[in-house]
Amino acid sequence: MSEQKNWVVDANIILRHLLYDLPEQAEKVEKVLGQAENGEVRLLIPEPVLSDVVFVLTYLKVSKLEIAASLRGWINLPGVDLLGIDTATFEMALDLFVDQNIKWSDALIASHMLTYGYTRIFTFDKHFNRIPGITKIDL
């Protein structure tokens, strides 16, 4: 039995797969996803890659609901794991991004805060008031 390969995935890999804008590259991604499903390779998605994907898809005017569904689909693929963020924190960030209609970076901040038990944030962004469990500090 050969040692399983661990490959870190860049944002362009996920984007080619989701957008299918460059079919030749998208087909290569499909091939590797098949290898991941068969256990030949393990694909690791770093937290900053997720932010890059959200940024590009938002720029392309993809709805937050579609972005969340697409990323949930990716992280639930066999042989795909997150790197630098646990799945529950990431799922919470996606929920906040969609349900509270806030920027991805703020959803990610809030989900990290709640995961680690922090509830107070010093910010001028009023939308943090809408996030259950988070208190915006007003001086």
Protein Blocks (a to p, Z undefined) as FASTA:
>chain_A
ZZdddddddfklmmmmmnomammlmmmmmmmmmmmmnopaccdddfklmmmmmmmmmmno
pafklmmmmmmmmmmpghiacehiafklmmmmmmmmmmnopafklmmmmmmmmmnopabd
cdfbfklmmpghiacddZZ
